[in-house]
Amino acid sequence: MIRPILRLAAIAVCAAALSGCISLLPKSKPAQLYRFYAPAAATPAPSRPASAVAVFQTNGTFQEEASDDRILTMTGGRAAYIAESRWVAPADILFDEAVAKAFDASPIRLIARGQQGRSAYALRVDVRTFETRYDHGEKAAPTVIVRVHAALTRADQSGVGEDEFEARVPASDNRVSAIVAAYNTAVGDVVGKIVSWTEKSAT
């Protein structure tokens, strides 16, 4: 009966040793958080006249693979996310915030979802591409691509117009900070085009 007891004791010692090894494994590094389209200088928005055109922002779509807080990359047909790097919030929410900020300096009064107010027009913005594209290999600096489709309709749902806007901004380096800077430029360019197009179409 001695051998089975010794065997069980040896198993117990091994189990204790393994559990100790597991507890000593290094923890994963915390993700670095980033934000795109953060205006450097906060300038007060110009006062709008009482007769300002009100536009309601309807529900749009966002590229599904890029809609959460991960930073999507594409290399050929292979999709991946940048390790240990995330947006401070889901990308679709940050993009809506960028659109709202861009309209703050516009004579158009944008009514976001959940806000009260009557509007003469409805604006739908679908983000069809929002990704970091490695066209020249994984080690080369990538290009950030943001492409949206915008459609404007009247309150009676009759169409006013629709258009597509795209920005392709090469990152200055294959570093996360450079990639985020490219997103900042690309988003700023696209939302600026959306605002200008809406102003021309609704006035």
SEMAR-711497 format. One line per field, with one value per residue: residue number from 1; chain; x negated, y, z of N, C-alpha, C, O in turn; residue in three letters. Coordinates in steps of 0.02 Angstrom, whole numbers. Example, Ala and Ser with C-alpha at 12.3 -4.5 7.8 and 13.67 -1.06 7.14 Angstrom:
resi [1_2];
chain [A_A];
n_x [-660_-642];
n_y [-284_-112];
n_z [390_354];
ca_x [-615_-684];
ca_y [-225_-53];
ca_z [390_357];
c_x [-660_-645];
c_y [-165_2];
c_z [390_394];
o_x [-712_-670];
o_y [-166_57];
o_z [423_402];
resn [ALA_SER];
***
This chain:
resi [1_2_3_4_5_6_7_8_9_10_11_12_13_14_15_16_17_18_19_20_21_22_23_24_25_26_27_28_29_30_31_32_33_34_35_36_37_38_39_40_41_42_43_44_45_46_47_48_49_50_51_52_53_54_55_56_57_58_59_60_61_62_63_64_65_66_67_68_69_70_71_72_73_74_75_76_77_78_79_80_81_82_83_84_85_86_87_88_89_90_91_92_93_94_95_96_97_98_99_100_101_102_103_104_105_106_107_108_109_110_111_112_113_114_115_116_117_118_119_120_121_122_123_124_125_126_127_128_129_130_131_132_133_134_135_136_137_138_139_140_141_142_143_144_145_146_147_148_149_150_151_152_153_154_155_156_157_158_159_160_161_162_163_164_165_166_167_168_169_170_171_172_173_174_175_176_177_178_179_180_181_182_183_184_185_186_187_188_189_190_191_192_193_194_195_196_197_198_199_200_201_202_203];
chain [A_A_A_A_A_A_A_A_A_A_A_A_A_A_A_A_A_A_A_A_A_A_A_A_A_A_A_A_A_A_A_A_A_A_A_A_A_A_A_A_A_A_A_A_A_A_A_A_A_A_A_A_A_A_A_A_A_A_A_A_A_A_A_A_A_A_A_A_A_A_A_A_A_A_A_A_A_A_A_A_A_A_A_A_A_A_A_A_A_A_A_A_A_A_A_A_A_A_A_A_A_A_A_A_A_A_A_A_A_A_A_A_A_A_A_A_A_A_A_A_A_A_A_A_A_A_A_A_A_A_A_A_A_A_A_A_A_A_A_A_A_A_A_A_A_A_A_A_A_A_A_A_A_A_A_A_A_A_A_A_A_A_A_A_A_A_A_A_A_A_A_A_A_A_A_A_A_A_A_A_A_A_A_A_A_A_A_A_A_A_A_A_A_A_A_A_A_A_A_A_A_A_A];
n_x [-41_-110_-164_-54_-11_-124_-129_-11_-46_-151_-84_-4_-101_-154_-40_-23_-141_-120_-7_-65_-154_-66_-6_-111_-129_-157_-50_62_19_86_203_164_251_338_395_485_502_494_512_385_390_516_636_763_927_1009_1150_1310_1436_1611_1683_1612_1575_1636_1573_1599_1508_1508_1514_1369_1260_1111_951_943_836_752_819_815_708_583_437_442_349_297_218_187_303_320_379_344_315_240_125_141_191_320_473_542_676_810_784_889_967_877_859_986_986_885_945_1050_976_916_1025_1055_992_1062_1190_1298_1411_1386_1482_1462_1483_1604_1618_1729_1835_1893_1867_1816_1751_1673_1526_1425_1287_1178_1045_935_806_674_529_358_244_127_42_-84_-153_-181_-275_-292_-240_-68_90_224_395_547_711_868_1046_1167_1334_1468_1629_1794_1918_2036_1990_1947_1816_1664_1529_1378_1213_1039_898_725_570_398_263_94_-1_-133_-227_-255_-191_-86_-45_-68_21_143_141_156_286_353_335_397_531_567_560_660_780_785_811_937_1013_1001_1062_1192_1232_1238_1336_1450_1484];
n_y [-61_54_108_157_266_346_376_452_558_612_655_753_845_882_941_1050_1118_1149_1232_1339_1383_1428_1538_1624_1668_1799_1941_2003_2148_2310_2388_2523_2676_2769_2914_2978_3120_3243_3402_3526_3657_3730_3818_3940_3902_3982_4091_4034_4086_4113_4059_3951_3806_3649_3488_3318_3184_3026_2847_2768_2652_2560_2504_2338_2259_2354_2427_2421_2448_2412_2427_2412_2321_2290_2174_2134_2010_1982_2009_2096_2149_2288_2251_2272_2401_2517_2606_2741_2725_2636_2637_2678_2760_2862_2915_2968_3068_3148_3195_3270_3369_3433_3494_3588_3707_3751_3831_3750_3665_3525_3390_3269_3091_3050_3178_3318_3406_3488_3450_3496_3417_3255_3170_3040_2943_2826_2730_2653_2607_2592_2583_2523_2507_2396_2406_2389_2288_2217_2284_2409_2582_2605_2646_2746_2726_2804_2795_2855_2853_2969_3024_3134_3181_3252_3309_3249_3133_3133_3124_3219_3218_3119_3061_3009_3008_3009_2979_2955_2930_2924_2849_2922_2837_2665_2655_2653_2779_2861_2805_2831_2970_2983_2934_3035_3144_3093_3070_3199_3263_3195_3217_3354_3371_3313_3404_3523_3480_3453_3581_3647_3572_3581_3713];
n_z [0_7_-109_-193_-113_-109_-244_-260_-178_-250_-365_-309_-269_-394_-450_-366_-395_-531_-522_-457_-555_-653_-591_-592_-721_-840_-847_-976_-1074_-1040_-1150_-1259_-1273_-1397_-1488_-1627_-1736_-1651_-1622_-1616_-1565_-1471_-1533_-1511_-1568_-1704_-1683_-1728_-1844_-1808_-1910_-1956_-2051_-2007_-1988_-1977_-1911_-1966_-1929_-1980_-2067_-2021_-2065_-2024_-1971_-1920_-1826_-1687_-1542_-1588_-1694_-1859_-1982_-2150_-2252_-2406_-2435_-2303_-2142_-1990_-1819_-1736_-1613_-1436_-1441_-1445_-1486_-1389_-1375_-1459_-1636_-1720_-1638_-1605_-1732_-1761_-1664_-1716_-1834_-1778_-1710_-1818_-1879_-1786_-1815_-1922_-2021_-2031_-1927_-1843_-1795_-1684_-1658_-1539_-1492_-1470_-1584_-1734_-1904_-2071_-2158_-2181_-2142_-2193_-2155_-2211_-2164_-2258_-2277_-2165_-2121_-2098_-2220_-2284_-2416_-2466_-2403_-2237_-2160_-2212_-2212_-2185_-2269_-2223_-2247_-2270_-2312_-2358_-2382_-2416_-2395_-2428_-2380_-2394_-2272_-2311_-2360_-2490_-2609_-2602_-2635_-2658_-2618_-2627_-2520_-2498_-2415_-2425_-2333_-2315_-2186_-2090_-2041_-1992_-1864_-1719_-1669_-1781_-1871_-1808_-1816_-1953_-1967_-1900_-1987_-2103_-2063_-2026_-2151_-2224_-2149_-2157_-2293_-2298_-2222_-2300_-2420_-2374_-2332_-2456_-2521_-2443_-2435];
ca_x [0_-152_-175_1_-10_-178_-110_37_-81_-189_-36_17_-156_-156_17_-38_-192_-90_35_-110_-180_-12_5_-168_-133_-147_15_59_8_147_207_159_314_329_455_475_538_496_488_332_413_588_661_835_967_1045_1221_1351_1498_1671_1708_1564_1604_1625_1564_1599_1461_1541_1469_1330_1222_1038_916_952_773_716_867_802_651_520_413_441_300_306_158_216_369_317_397_316_322_177_121_130_211_393_504_570_746_821_770_950_988_829_871_1046_966_847_994_1085_929_906_1084_1059_969_1100_1256_1347_1421_1393_1518_1438_1531_1620_1631_1794_1835_1922_1816_1840_1715_1644_1461_1402_1216_1155_972_925_736_641_477_288_229_56_36_-154_-183_-165_-325_-290_-189_-4_134_290_449_614_757_937_1100_1215_1397_1509_1699_1838_1961_2086_1952_1924_1743_1630_1467_1333_1145_988_839_671_505_343_208_37_-32_-203_-270_-217_-182_-16_-33_-65_83_198_138_185_359_376_337_446_599_580_571_724_837_787_845_1008_1043_1005_1112_1258_1249_1257_1396_1509_1499];
ca_y [0_113_138_201_328_388_401_506_615_642_690_814_893_908_986_1113_1153_1177_1289_1394_1409_1464_1602_1667_1689_1872_1964_2038_2219_2349_2419_2596_2702_2824_2947_3013_3183_3284_3469_3551_3719_3733_3886_3943_3896_4044_4088_4020_4125_4075_4026_3901_3744_3593_3423_3262_3131_2961_2790_2745_2591_2568_2442_2297_2236_2410_2468_2421_2489_2386_2462_2361_2326_2244_2159_2091_1989_1960_2060_2087_2208_2308_2224_2316_2469_2522_2672_2753_2704_2606_2684_2708_2814_2917_2947_3010_3128_3190_3227_3321_3425_3469_3535_3642_3769_3759_3863_3696_3639_3452_3360_3200_3041_3058_3248_3343_3461_3475_3460_3498_3367_3200_3152_2972_2934_2757_2723_2589_2585_2625_2533_2535_2460_2384_2389_2378_2243_2229_2327_2476_2626_2592_2702_2745_2740_2817_2807_2859_2869_3014_3035_3186_3178_3302_3282_3206_3075_3139_3129_3281_3198_3074_3065_2972_3047_2964_3007_2907_2967_2881_2862_2942_2782_2606_2658_2666_2851_2888_2780_2870_3037_2977_2929_3102_3183_3065_3082_3271_3278_3168_3250_3421_3365_3300_3467_3568_3454_3462_3652_3664_3535_3598_3785];
ca_z [0_11_-175_-215_-74_-135_-311_-251_-151_-304_-407_-274_-272_-463_-461_-331_-433_-591_-504_-443_-618_-688_-559_-604_-791_-845_-870_-1040_-1068_-1050_-1216_-1265_-1299_-1443_-1513_-1690_-1746_-1591_-1642_-1571_-1531_-1463_-1549_-1501_-1629_-1720_-1667_-1786_-1847_-1790_-1970_-1978_-2076_-1962_-2022_-1930_-1929_-1958_-1918_-2037_-2054_-2013_-2082_-1965_-1942_-1889_-1789_-1615_-1522_-1614_-1753_-1912_-2035_-2206_-2291_-2457_-2414_-2233_-2093_-1923_-1777_-1706_-1545_-1378_-1460_-1455_-1482_-1322_-1379_-1525_-1690_-1748_-1593_-1614_-1797_-1754_-1627_-1762_-1878_-1739_-1698_-1881_-1892_-1736_-1846_-1984_-2014_-2025_-1859_-1846_-1739_-1678_-1634_-1468_-1476_-1490_-1633_-1800_-1956_-2140_-2197_-2145_-2170_-2176_-2171_-2205_-2167_-2293_-2268_-2109_-2109_-2110_-2274_-2299_-2487_-2485_-2355_-2167_-2128_-2241_-2184_-2218_-2288_-2190_-2295_-2243_-2368_-2334_-2429_-2384_-2431_-2397_-2400_-2362_-2220_-2343_-2384_-2560_-2612_-2621_-2669_-2623_-2644_-2590_-2503_-2478_-2399_-2419_-2301_-2297_-2121_-2098_-2019_-1972_-1792_-1703_-1664_-1849_-1900_-1777_-1845_-2020_-1957_-1881_-2049_-2149_-2038_-2032_-2222_-2246_-2117_-2186_-2358_-2284_-2200_-2358_-2466_-2343_-2335_-2525_-2542_-2402_-2433];
c_x [-42_-157_-118_3_-64_-162_-61_4_-120_-144_-14_-37_-161_-100_5_-90_-164_-47_-7_-138_-128_-3_-52_-174_-121_-79_7_53_74_146_199_222_301_397_438_521_549_469_439_356_489_611_736_873_1004_1119_1261_1413_1558_1698_1661_1599_1586_1623_1559_1552_1493_1489_1435_1295_1148_1006_912_886_736_759_854_739_584_502_401_385_316_240_178_287_373_331_365_327_254_176_109_146_285_414_534_643_754_815_834_976_942_841_933_1029_927_893_1029_1040_919_965_1091_1038_1005_1165_1312_1351_1434_1428_1498_1494_1541_1634_1700_1787_1863_1869_1848_1808_1691_1579_1442_1330_1198_1080_956_854_705_585_407_265_153_50_-35_-190_-173_-214_-325_-235_-123_33_201_343_515_659_829_985_1151_1276_1440_1579_1738_1882_2015_2055_1935_1849_1718_1567_1427_1264_1099_927_785_607_456_282_152_11_-105_-251_-225_-216_-110_-1_-28_-1_143_199_168_261_388_384_392_518_615_595_641_783_842_823_920_1044_1052_1059_1183_1280_1273_1323_1458_1525_1505];
c_y [63_147_181_267_376_418_459_569_651_681_755_867_924_958_1053_1153_1185_1237_1350_1424_1451_1534_1651_1690_1764_1889_2001_2114_2257_2383_2495_2621_2764_2852_2979_3074_3220_3353_3498_3612_3720_3805_3887_3941_3961_4036_4078_4065_4081_4035_3972_3837_3687_3528_3369_3208_3063_2907_2770_2680_2608_2501_2397_2278_2290_2449_2469_2461_2463_2422_2410_2375_2274_2237_2110_2074_1968_2019_2045_2152_2224_2287_2280_2389_2470_2595_2680_2732_2671_2658_2716_2765_2874_2953_2992_3074_3176_3228_3284_3381_3466_3515_3591_3709_3784_3796_3812_3673_3564_3427_3286_3155_3050_3130_3269_3400_3439_3491_3459_3443_3311_3179_3082_2965_2861_2754_2654_2562_2626_2580_2559_2484_2457_2360_2372_2334_2264_2277_2398_2517_2615_2655_2694_2766_2748_2835_2804_2873_2911_3024_3085_3182_3234_3268_3237_3144_3076_3152_3197_3265_3149_3077_3022_3016_2999_3003_2949_2945_2918_2899_2879_2887_2724_2602_2676_2740_2884_2866_2819_2941_3037_2971_2998_3146_3158_3079_3156_3292_3256_3205_3323_3422_3353_3364_3514_3546_3463_3535_3672_3632_3557_3672_3812];
c_z [0_-57_-199_-178_-97_-203_-305_-223_-205_-351_-375_-277_-342_-476_-427_-368_-495_-576_-488_-506_-654_-658_-572_-677_-796_-873_-936_-1028_-1077_-1118_-1211_-1298_-1341_-1464_-1580_-1693_-1679_-1609_-1592_-1532_-1529_-1475_-1540_-1567_-1642_-1704_-1731_-1786_-1830_-1849_-1996_-1998_-2028_-2002_-1969_-1954_-1914_-1945_-1983_-2019_-2049_-2029_-2020_-1931_-1905_-1841_-1714_-1600_-1546_-1679_-1808_-1962_-2089_-2244_-2345_-2438_-2341_-2186_-2026_-1885_-1746_-1633_-1494_-1393_-1475_-1456_-1412_-1318_-1447_-1580_-1718_-1704_-1601_-1680_-1793_-1715_-1672_-1809_-1840_-1726_-1761_-1896_-1841_-1766_-1911_-1971_-2012_-1953_-1864_-1784_-1736_-1652_-1559_-1448_-1502_-1540_-1699_-1853_-2025_-2182_-2150_-2180_-2146_-2200_-2158_-2214_-2196_-2287_-2213_-2086_-2124_-2162_-2288_-2371_-2508_-2434_-2283_-2133_-2155_-2207_-2221_-2238_-2254_-2242_-2258_-2301_-2342_-2392_-2390_-2427_-2392_-2425_-2365_-2310_-2248_-2375_-2458_-2560_-2633_-2660_-2627_-2656_-2601_-2579_-2476_-2463_-2392_-2394_-2283_-2227_-2132_-2079_-2000_-1895_-1778_-1699_-1733_-1884_-1873_-1805_-1916_-2016_-1941_-1943_-2096_-2127_-2043_-2103_-2243_-2214_-2141_-2252_-2348_-2265_-2260_-2407_-2439_-2346_-2405_-2545_-2505_-2401_-2504];
o_x [-16_-154_-130_17_-54_-178_-68_21_-122_-162_-8_-23_-171_-110_20_-85_-182_-49_12_-144_-145_7_-44_-220_-80_-53_-46_78_114_93_225_245_259_449_383_571_605_408_451_342_522_606_770_854_1029_1148_1247_1440_1555_1732_1669_1648_1528_1665_1518_1555_1503_1429_1467_1300_1125_1032_880_881_693_737_878_719_532_546_354_374_345_210_186_328_423_298_359_345_216_222_74_118_310_380_548_670_710_837_833_1002_965_833_932_1054_935_883_1037_1063_915_955_1130_1063_983_1192_1369_1300_1488_1407_1516_1545_1493_1660_1726_1738_1859_1832_1899_1834_1690_1578_1443_1314_1202_1054_965_843_708_592_397_267_121_54_-45_-250_-157_-198_-354_-189_-122_9_231_335_536_647_848_965_1175_1271_1447_1589_1717_1884_2038_2088_1911_1822_1748_1553_1442_1258_1117_908_800_593_470_254_161_2_-136_-310_-164_-237_-77_51_13_28_188_253_201_297_441_434_429_560_671_639_677_830_896_862_961_1099_1106_1097_1228_1338_1321_1361_1513_1574_1517];
o_y [119_209_236_319_436_475_509_625_712_735_806_926_984_1009_1105_1214_1242_1287_1407_1485_1503_1582_1711_1728_1791_1854_2029_2140_2237_2405_2526_2592_2806_2819_3005_3078_3228_3362_3494_3618_3712_3847_3839_3974_3993_3982_4109_4079_4020_3985_3950_3816_3678_3515_3373_3187_3045_2918_2757_2656_2661_2449_2415_2280_2276_2501_2514_2503_2490_2445_2371_2432_2221_2287_2050_2119_1940_2071_1986_2204_2179_2304_2329_2434_2428_2639_2630_2723_2677_2715_2774_2814_2931_3014_3047_3128_3237_3287_3339_3438_3527_3570_3637_3761_3826_3793_3828_3663_3543_3441_3247_3178_3057_3142_3240_3438_3381_3540_3427_3425_3318_3172_3068_2980_2837_2774_2603_2502_2688_2542_2609_2424_2508_2300_2344_2341_2322_2307_2443_2489_2616_2711_2640_2817_2704_2884_2756_2901_2889_3030_3080_3180_3259_3207_3191_3107_3027_3186_3229_3296_3139_3095_3001_3055_2954_3053_2900_2986_2876_2958_2854_2889_2732_2552_2709_2763_2929_2905_2837_2968_3085_2999_3017_3182_3198_3098_3174_3334_3294_3223_3351_3468_3379_3378_3543_3586_3480_3550_3709_3662_3553_3692_3872];
o_z [-6_-61_-224_-207_-104_-218_-340_-241_-207_-374_-409_-287_-348_-507_-455_-373_-512_-611_-504_-510_-683_-694_-565_-693_-759_-916_-950_-978_-1120_-1141_-1165_-1348_-1325_-1457_-1589_-1657_-1656_-1611_-1531_-1472_-1581_-1430_-1558_-1615_-1594_-1712_-1782_-1732_-1837_-1841_-2053_-1967_-2011_-2045_-1923_-2012_-1856_-1948_-2033_-1963_-2068_-2010_-1970_-1870_-1863_-1816_-1679_-1640_-1527_-1716_-1803_-1982_-2074_-2264_-2331_-2427_-2319_-2190_-2007_-1914_-1731_-1595_-1507_-1362_-1513_-1430_-1379_-1263_-1490_-1573_-1739_-1730_-1604_-1684_-1820_-1732_-1667_-1822_-1867_-1730_-1757_-1923_-1852_-1745_-1951_-1916_-1993_-1920_-1885_-1727_-1780_-1627_-1521_-1393_-1550_-1538_-1718_-1847_-2036_-2234_-2089_-2242_-2086_-2257_-2102_-2266_-2162_-2292_-2214_-2038_-2159_-2148_-2302_-2385_-2562_-2423_-2270_-2083_-2124_-2177_-2283_-2225_-2255_-2276_-2221_-2336_-2309_-2443_-2338_-2488_-2331_-2486_-2313_-2304_-2214_-2411_-2485_-2516_-2677_-2712_-2569_-2715_-2546_-2622_-2437_-2495_-2359_-2429_-2240_-2212_-2178_-2097_-1992_-1866_-1817_-1724_-1742_-1922_-1911_-1818_-1936_-2058_-1967_-1950_-2124_-2167_-2062_-2114_-2276_-2249_-2144_-2267_-2386_-2289_-2269_-2432_-2477_-2360_-2412_-2582_-2532_-2370_-2514];
resn [MET_ILE_ARG_PRO_ILE_LEU_ARG_LEU_ALA_ALA_ILE_ALA_VAL_CYS_ALA_ALA_ALA_LEU_SER_GLY_CYS_ILE_SER_LEU_LEU_PRO_LYS_SER_LYS_PRO_ALA_GLN_LEU_TYR_ARG_PHE_TYR_ALA_PRO_ALA_ALA_ALA_THR_PRO_ALA_PRO_SER_ARG_PRO_ALA_SER_ALA_VAL_ALA_VAL_PHE_GLN_THR_ASN_GLY_THR_PHE_GLN_GLU_GLU_ALA_SER_ASP_ASP_ARG_ILE_LEU_THR_MET_THR_GLY_GLY_ARG_ALA_ALA_TYR_ILE_ALA_GLU_SER_ARG_TRP_VAL_ALA_PRO_ALA_ASP_ILE_LEU_PHE_ASP_GLU_ALA_VAL_ALA_LYS_ALA_PHE_ASP_ALA_SER_PRO_ILE_ARG_LEU_ILE_ALA_ARG_GLY_GLN_GLN_GLY_ARG_SER_ALA_TYR_ALA_LEU_ARG_VAL_ASP_VAL_ARG_THR_PHE_GLU_THR_ARG_TYR_ASP_HIS_GLY_GLU_LYS_ALA_ALA_PRO_THR_VAL_ILE_VAL_ARG_VAL_HIS_ALA_ALA_LEU_THR_ARG_ALA_ASP_GLN_SER_GLY_VAL_GLY_GLU_ASP_GLU_PHE_GLU_ALA_ARG_VAL_PRO_ALA_SER_ASP_ASN_ARG_VAL_SER_ALA_ILE_VAL_ALA_ALA_TYR_ASN_THR_ALA_VAL_GLY_ASP_VAL_VAL_GLY_LYS_ILE_VAL_SER_TRP_THR_GLU_LYS_SER_ALA_THR];
***
